[in-house]
Amino acid sequence: MNQQSSLKNIRTSLQKNPDLPVVFVSGEARVSPGYHVSEIKFTTVQSLDCGSGSDQWDEIVVQLLDGNPKSSAGYMNAGKMQMIIEKSLQSYPVESTTVTYFEFAIGNNGLQKMAVNSIFVDNQQLKVELKGLQAQCKPFQRMLRNAKINSTKSENTSECCGSSADEGSKPTGIQPPLIPDVNSQSRCCR
């Protein structure tokens, strides 16, 4: 996960800019003035992926209740948001590396859990740029990390969800996009 999403990075950005209004943006969308933090969730996720690999991690989800674009209340300042987070950490202490997500929806419809892409100061505002999450095949990602596929030899992704190369073609390296074929018969997706 992006380092920007760590609790430590978020807290540091808030601490450095306590008087600046915090504006959450995602693409062209932005949380409206007058939003508030409606809930902070501390969760332990236990998962089993399509390759029968198990995993466990902690995460924090900060839920934002969208404000009103016509609100004169303005955006919450970083000092207040920092105070809310610190108060919650007194009840639920976690590691500073814990991944922190934000949940919100424009007009409070279609709530989405989003990761922090970047945090920066722009035009006297602390902007938190959020990005949507993508589904991923964990065995395939592990295989890439373990360098089982390299630029000179394309191996079958049968440990995952299919092959990245056509059966009749001679592999010439990784061809983007390297996405597993979820319709093929493989060890993890049967």
Sequence and secondary structure as in RCSB ss.txt:
>XXXX:A:sequence
MNQQSSLKNIRTSLQKNPDLPVVFVSGEARVSPGYHVSEIKFTTVQSLDCGSGSDQWDEIVVQLLDGNPKSSAGY
MNAGKMQMIIEKSLQSYPVESTTVTYFEFAIGNNGLQKMAVNSIFVDNQQLKVELKGLQAQCKPFQRMLRNAKIN
STKSENTSECCGSSADEGSKPTGIQPPLIPDVNSQSRCCR
>XXXX:A:secstr
  GGGBHHHHHHHHHH TTSBEEEEETTEE  TT EEEEEEEEEEEEE TTS EEEEEEEEEEEE   TT SS  
 BHHHHHHHHHHHHHHS   TT EEEEEE GGG S EEEEEEEEEEETTEEEEEEEE     HHHHHHHHTTSSB
TTB    TTTTS SS TTS   S  SS    TTS  SS  
